[in-house]
Amino acid sequence: MIKVIGLTGEFINKQMNFEVEKGSKTVFIFEKDEQGSEFLKIVTGIKSPNRGEVILMGQRLNELTRDELFELRKKISIVFKTGGLISNLKTWENLMLPALYHKIADEESITKRGVEILKELAFKREPMCSISQLTKFEKRLIGIARAFLMMPEIIIFEYPFDGLEESEKKWLTEKIEKLRYKATILYILGSEKEGLLIEKANIIKNAEN
């Protein structure tokens, strides 16, 4: 599914070598946030590594055109640490926009699935409320719901537990597991303790020292 050979970057000095199998859960532990954020960009082809190679879904990223990368990324959902929500759109519009834009299904089916995901995540706000009304945790839920609504083959979570209470972290991992279906999951985290919350996951530490 994902194979990385001798990868280094601007912030990642220690070479990374690993392979992620389809349908698995893998936790990547980084000492610094900028390392994790750079790693996300490199494995999705947003940024080129200083050295090494990334093979994503059988395709070598350094050999793909911009259009080919765009098509490949349609199979990947990213839940960014910052949320990635658009402030001038309503909550429901933020949720629906990517799935409608990429036409993953007809609008009725997308809407039905969107409602089901929000219910599973126990989102209690009015869906058409302003993003500014949401708590940090609620924004995180919308980001996660949006990722699953795309029905991707791979979902990458960038520091999903940042700023959350321990009880919220545990609850969130359980919900992600219930919603993931057959998706391959990558977690980018800052501590091994958080990684241990995720059952049956392969943990890869990128310690510089």
N, C-alpha and C positions, 0 to 999 in steps of 0.2 A: 504493500500500500504506500508506504513512505520509506525510502532508504537514503541515508545521509552518509557520505564518505569524506572524511578529512575536513569537515567544515570549520572554518574560522571566520570571524567578522571584525568589524570595527571595535566592538566591545567584547566579543567572544574570542579570547586568546587561546584557550585550551581546545585542541581539536575534538570535534564530536563525530562519533561513528555509531550508528544505530540503525535498526530496522523496525518499523511499526507494522504489525500484521493487521489485515482487514478485520474489523469488528472488535478490536482490542481497546483497552484503556491504558494510556501511558501518561505518566506524570513527569514533567521536566522541572527540576529544581535549579534555580539560578540565584547567585549571591546578590545580584543587582538587578533592579527593574529594567534598566536599559538593555541588559543582556537578554532578558526574556522577550522584550518587545522587538529587539533586533532579530532574534531567533524566529519569531512569528513571521516577520516580513520576509526572511530568507526562505523559509520552507514553503511559503505561498507564492514565491516569485515576485514579491513587491520590491525586494532589494536583492542584489547579487552578493554572494559571499566574497570575502577576500580570497579565500582558497576553498577548495573542495567542490563537491557536487551533490545536488539534490535530485533524486528521482521520485517523482510524485505520480502515483497511479500509473506506473510503468513508463512515464515520460520524463526525459531529462530536461529540467527547466531551462538550462542554458542553451538549449537547441530550439526552443519554441519562439514563435513570433508573438507579437503583442496580442493579436486576435486569438491565437491558440491558447495563450495564457488566460485570456478573458473567459474563454469557453471552459477551461479547466477549473477556474475559480468558481464557476457556477455550482460545482459539486461540493464546495466548501463553505461552511458558515463560521464566522468568527464572532465571539462575544468579547468585545474590547473592554479593558479595564475602565476606560472613561465612559463606557456605555454606548457611545456612537449614535445616540439619539439626536434627532433634529428638533431643536427647541421651538421653532415656529409651527411645527405640526402637532396635532393632537396625539394622545397616546395610541389610540386605535390606528391612526394613519401611519405612525411610526412602525407599528407592528405589521401592517398589511403591505406597505409600500414595496419592499424587495420582492415578495412573492408575486404580487400583481405585476410588477415591472418585468420580471423574468418569465411570467406566464407559466408557472409550474403546474397549474390546473385552472379550471374555470373559476370565476369569481365566487360563485356560490359554494363550491367545495373548499376554497381557501378560507372563506368567511366562517364556515362551519368548523373547520379545523382550528382556526384562530380562537374561536369561542371555547372550544374544548380544551385547548392548551392553557388558556387563562384560568379556566375552572380548575384544571389539575394543579396549577401553580398557586391556587387560592388567592388570585388577584381580586381585591374587593373594591377597588375604585371604579368610578364610572369610566368606561373605556374612552369616552370622548373628552376626558378632562385634559387640562394642560400639563405638559411635561414638568413645568415648574412646580406643580402641586405634589409631585411624587417624591417620596423619600429616596435615599440612596439605594436602599434594598429593593424598593418597588421599581426603580429604573433598571436595576440589575435583572429583575424578573422579566421586564419587557424585552430587554436585550436577549435573554435566554429564549423567551417565547418566540421572538422573531427568528432566531437561529433555527429552532426546531421546525418552525412553519415552512422553512425552505426545503425540508426533507432532504438534507444533504447526505453525502457519503462520509464526510469528515466534519467534525465540529471541533474548533479550537477555542479554549477558554483562557483568556489572558488575565491572570490574577483575579479570578472570580470571587475570592473570599475577602478581598481587600476591604477593611473597615467594617466587616460584619461580626456579629456576636457568635460565640462558639455554637450556640443552639441553632442559629440561622445557617451556619456553614454545614452542619450535619443534615439539617432539613433539606438544604439545597442539593447536596450530593444525592440524597435519596430520590428527589424529584427528577434530577437529571438522569439518573439510572432508569427510572420508570419511563421517561419520555424517549430515551435514546434509540429504542428499537434495535436496528442493526448498525447504526452509525459507529464509525471509528472515532474515539474521543481522545483529544490531547489536552491535558491541563498544563498550563505554565504557572508555576507557583514559586513562592519565595522561601518556603520552609518545608523541611521533611515532615514536620508534625502535621501540617495541613495535608500533605500527601497521604499520610496514613489514614485520613478520613475516607479515602476512596478505596473501597474494597476491590481486591483482585486486580490491582493495577500494577503495571511495571513501572518502577521508579528509576529515573535516570538523573543523576546529580552532575552538574557541571561546575565543580569547585575549581577555582583558579589556582589555589595553593594546595 
